[in-house]
Amino acid sequence: MKKLFDELSYKISKQTTKQYSTSFSLGILALSPKIRNAIYAIYGYVRLADEIVDSFHGFDRTILLSRFREQTTQALEERISLNPILQAFQETIHKYEIDVKLIHQFLNSMEMDLQKIDYDSDLYKEYILGSAEVVGLMCLQIFVDGNKEIYAHLKPSAMKLGSAFQKVNFLRDMKDDYQILGRTYFPNVDISYFDNVVKAQIEQEIHDEFQEALEGIRKLPNSSRFGVYLAYRYYISLFRKIKKTSANKIINQRIRISNGKKFSLMMSSYVQYKMSFL
């Protein structure tokens, strides 16, 4: 029965999420059970593409990503894939009528990671749009269950949240991005001269985006509001730790939030959510 394969596909997407991200796994558990599988499917797909460009050294990543794009198109057209991650993803895309243009924008940004790019403001915005903002929009379509009016209203906030998350990731991963992968995403920033002044400018940009995103989180349906708020709290906590860390340390070590701290944040966020966030 195909149902068994579908169930397996979503389980593999869920396990992929748990394997790679404690933060998002806990956030998804705070969502309504009826939408969890769909979000696991989105995360699993995005993670697989990200692994191709970030981790599969020693292989032809250009060919692998091109093949992944072809397999994605094929899965969407045929509504089936023997790859469980792609199977769960295509089922989710069709169920929630997610615009396939978002997928192509995402894959375009993944292709940018295969090149040595000196990012200016336009390329920076293009990369963030595809790597983060459109992923937020895919999730938003699930959160609002396809309601176009609510989607349009919350779209700017969802994009701001995705952008803020990604920029926090850039600061967190600056050491590995630069020293291992040879990437610098922030436009017109020379890592050799990365200092607290430049860091503060980036942080102000992130702070403003988080503020705008929070207004949208408050307007999400009950089925998704707390889960998204929890992910927001995780990233705010990481962001605050980054702000307290010098620019020199940022480029020489990866900033982390312990799993214990994440569980503590989950409990405190729930209390705060119930008492004052609604």
HELIX and SHEET records of a PDB file:
HELIX    1   1 LYS A    2  TYR A   20  1                                  19    
HELIX    2   2 THR A   22  LEU A   29  1                                   8    
HELIX    3   3 PRO A   33  SER A   55  1                                  23    
HELIX    4   4 ARG A   61  GLU A   78  1                                  18    
HELIX    5   5 PRO A   84  LYS A   95  1                                  12    
HELIX    6   6 VAL A  100  MET A  112  1                                  13    
HELIX    7   7 SER A  121  ILE A  128  1                                   8    
HELIX    8   8 LEU A  129  GLU A  133  3                                   5    
HELIX    9   9 VAL A  134  PHE A  143  1                                  10    
HELIX   10  10 LYS A  148  ARG A  172  1                                  25    
HELIX   11  11 MET A  174  GLN A  179  1                                   6    
HELIX   12  12 ILE A  191  TYR A  193  5                                   3    
HELIX   13  13 ASN A  196  ILE A  217  1                                  22    
HELIX   14  14 ASN A  222  LYS A  243  1                                  22    
HELIX   15  15 ALA A  247  ILE A  250  1                                   4    
HELIX   16  16 ASN A  259  GLN A  272  1                                  14    
HELIX   17  17 TYR A  273  PHE A  277  3                                   5    
END                                                                             
